[in-house]
Amino acid sequence: MTQPLLTLSNVETYYGRIMAVRGVSLAVPEGAIVTILGSNGAGKSTILKTISGVMRPRKGAITFADKPLAGVEAADIVGLGISHVPEGREIFPFMTVRENILMGAYLRADRTHIEQDIEDWLDRFPILRERAGLPAGLLSGGQQQMLAICRAMMSRPKLLLMDEPSLGLSPMLTRQIFEIIREINERFGTTILLVEQNAKLALSTAHLGYVLEVGRIVLEGPTTELMDNADVKEFYLGLSNEGVRGERRWKRKKMWH
Amino acid sequence: MVQFLQQVISGVSIGCVYALIALGFVLIYKATETVNFAIGELMMIGAFLGFTFIVIWSLPLWLAAIIAISATALLAAMLERVFLRPMVGEPAFAILVVTIGLGFCLRAAALMVPEWSSETVRIFTPLSGSVVRLGPIVISADHAAVIVATALIVTGFFVFFKRTRMGLAMQAVSQSQLAATYMGVRTRSVSTLAWLLAGAITAVAGLLLAPIAFIHVNMGVLGLKAIPAAIIGGFSSLPGAIVGGILLGVCESLAGFYLPAGFSEVAAYILVLVVLTIRPEGLFGETIHKRV
């Protein structure tokens, strides 16, 4: 087995004095879609921010493509091949759609290919091409998410970090965004680390999954196995067997507690 | 009517100076969210450096201007690196007080230079004394030069922000610092660049002001006019700063001519009150909100 593209070992990250990530270890194999599930405040976004370098881990090590990321400046991380689609999309609202996409190529030196790449991405999203000259703040939530993905892909990353791509989107748009995620993975072979609250879609899209609770990994494995796990079923997929529940007077406790 | 237009044009030319200072002010605010109260003092330093090189050292005008502008720009960038960078993450109020302190220090430093502190001076240019005629309207060539120079600088800025990689990066940082970092933009270098550009632009304002008004060590107070100008324009809008500055100049000039003495000094603030009452977000306030 080859080395995973990204490994976190025993990473601890703090917000001030509050420990948000409590010793997380995970491995992201090259070419895979890996998802981190967890409820609000479980520390999912913090893990992504720690990988991106905008937050510093107090303990533990992060290795990307066999290189340690310790001490690398946040602005240099994208140059190594890690691109981040942030939570809430964070598009540049007063810049045009095209300028937003162009910003994704900020560190690329191959000027001539950048134009071609922008055209290719606009071809994939006709609605963005239609609005290429408008300020991005005028786009709808789903379009902004597409834009944020295009922008992140402009750096031609090896690893794409996606933070809650479904946030605030309708179920239909959410499915569409996940379709895009799968396509990016298949077409470009981009490895994707996906943080998501919509467990059902995330598990059906990803190959591997981690379940995070209050800053700790409590469960991991191939998504097919996770989907069969009784606890995941009840607490993340909302599938519970009503018949059995009728007999029980207590609320089921999670196995890992 | 001719008299009115005459006043409007002289208002526009002084307004251009306000506009340039406001541009520097808004530039720093947008890139770093710092309200810079030392901006007027930077202008004063720029003007006096110009005075030193032109009048005392008798350097050619263009060379003196280039040196004065670059020196002021470097001074501003140095202030950012030394005094404001350590303040990143501190409350906005603390940062504001630092800039007020820097303003006082710059003024005190200027007072220590004997050639600067003793007199109110004026720089004479080859244009001084000659006039430009537009039909019945007569404009002094110095005033006309201010307007032309401002137009050129503003165009330059527009091209910089729209067409260059660094200009786009500066816009990106002002709109989402986090996302700009994810794109690979070093936000701290952008802060320094914003101060550098603001220093350069205020130095230009000071140099342009010198032939049409007296320069003195306390002229930094004039720089405070940049703040009402910026507020009128929407506080974080570059076009707004320019329009606000020019509007302010025109109002002042008209108030000075048609209204009793004293009105021209307060015209700026009356204008701010009126604009904010009618349009609280300013003339060019940016009102696109983040969608979730």
Interface residues (C-beta under 8 A of the other chain):
Chain A: S52 V54 E73 A74 A75 D76 V78 G79 S83 H84 P86 G88 E90 I91 F92 P93 F94 M95 E99 L102 M103 G104 Y106 L107 P135 G137 L138 L139 S140 G141 Q144 R151 A152 S155 L167 G168
Chain B: R165 L168 A169 Q171 A172 Q175 S176 L178 A179 A180 T181 Y182 M183 G184 V185 R186 T187 E286 I288 H289 K290 R291 V292
